[in-house]
């Protein structure tokens, strides 16, 4: 079972949007948590991600990561 997909927004050779599109075809019920060193304003305004996605800003502590993962997995 896969409970969560955690991915960076900026990656190579594919970006997170393409990864999530492909992954969601196989597991549409699995929640996604993005992480990035860019601010959410930059990511949304540049059209990298849609507003309202689950986004974790880098740098983050293990405590913050665990709390965010818990929140995303338990969300309806």
N, C-alpha and C positions, 0 to 999 in steps of 0.2 A: 504494500500500500504506500502511496505517496500522499502525505498530508499537506504539503506546502511546496510551492516552487519559489525559491529565493534566488533572485538574479540581479546583477548589476545592470543599470540602464545602458551604459556605454561599454560595449564589448566588441571583440573581433573573433571570428570573421563575420558573424551576424550580430545584429543588435537585439536588445531585449524584446522589442515589439515583434520581430520575426520569430524569435524563440518561443514567445508566449503563444503566438498564433499557431505554430506547429504543435506545441505541447497541448494546447487546448483542444485540438482535433482528437487527440488520444484520451485526454483526461479533462473534460470540460468542467467537472465538478471540483477540481483542485484549485484552491485559492492561490493567488500570486502575491508575493511581496517583492517590490523593487527596492533597490538601494542605490544611492548615488552621492557623489561628492558635490554635485551641483545642487543649487537650491530648487525647491519645487516650482518657484516662479519661473526660473530659467527653463526648466524641463517642460512645463506646460505651455509657456509662451512660444517656445521654439517648436512646439508640436510633437515633441518626443513621446509624451504620454498624455492621456486624457486626464482632465481634472477629476479628482476623487479617487484615484487609484491608491493602493496601499504603498506608501513610499517612506523609506527610512533614510534619514540624512546621515552621511558619514561626516566625521567619525562618530562611532557610537560605542557604548560600553556593552559588555555581555549582558548586564542587567536590562538595559534598554532593548537590546535585540530579543531577549527572551520574552519580555513584556509585549513587544510588538508582534512576535510570532504567535503568542498566546491569543492576543486580540484578533488577529487575522483568522486564525483557525477557528475560533469560537464565533466569529461574525456570521450572521444569517446569510 
